């Protein structure tokens, strides 16, 4: 499994920082949904799912958190701690978020609107699905 990042230029100056997300420039898909995760309690893990079709980019706007990424063969942990680096999450990648700092604000950019039928929320079902396609 290859971990892919999206570099997000900082256009700041002496007044402060400014980052921009633009579809087909630094975001390689139509942005159809955005959401933020924040106020996560210490020790809580989130996610626990994969998407069948959805592409996502995760950007930590403040603080830090870690991701477990799993393609059914390889599991990798990565830490996000900068708003200038987004983590690309392909379809059929099981992901969990953890080790949120108390001040973490995680922004997610998604290629599609919410569709419950796109989610795989059971790890055994995910594993069977990816191993069936190999």
WOCOR-V639735 format. One record per backbone hydrogen bond with DSSP energy under -1.0 kcal/mol. NH is the residue of the N-H (numbers start at 1). CO is the residue of the C=O. E is the energy in kcal/mol with one decimal. If there is no record, write none. Layout:
nh | co | e
NH | CO | E
NH | CO | E
This chain:
nh | co | e
6 | 86 | -2.9
8 | 84 | -2.8
11 | 18 | -3.4
13 | 16 | -2.3
16 | 13 | -1.6
24 | 27 | -4.1
25 | 22 | -1.9
27 | 22 | -2.0
32 | 110 | -2.4
33 | 110 | -1.4
35 | 108 | -1.8
37 | 106 | -2.6
44 | 41 | -1.8
46 | 97 | -2.6
49 | 95 | -1.3
50 | 120 | -1.8
52 | 118 | -2.5
56 | 89 | -1.8
57 | 109 | -2.0
58 | 87 | -2.5
59 | 107 | -2.9
61 | 105 | -2.7
62 | 105 | -1.2
65 | 80 | -1.9
66 | 98 | -3.4
67 | 78 | -3.0
68 | 96 | -2.8
69 | 76 | -3.2
70 | 94 | -2.0
71 | 74 | -1.8
76 | 69 | -2.8
78 | 67 | -2.4
80 | 65 | -3.1
85 | 82 | -1.3
86 | 6 | -3.2
87 | 58 | -2.9
88 | 4 | -2.6
89 | 56 | -3.2
92 | 51 | -3.7
94 | 70 | -2.6
95 | 49 | -2.5
96 | 68 | -1.8
97 | 46 | -2.4
98 | 66 | -2.6
101 | 64 | -2.4
104 | 101 | -2.0
105 | 62 | -2.3
106 | 37 | -2.8
107 | 59 | -3.5
108 | 35 | -3.1
109 | 57 | -2.5
110 | 33 | -3.0
111 | 55 | -2.2
118 | 115 | -2.4
119 | 116 | -1.6
120 | 50 | -2.6
126 | 122 | -2.3
127 | 123 | -3.1
128 | 124 | -2.3
129 | 125 | -2.1
130 | 126 | -2.6
131 | 127 | -2.2
132 | 128 | -1.6
133 | 129 | -1.1
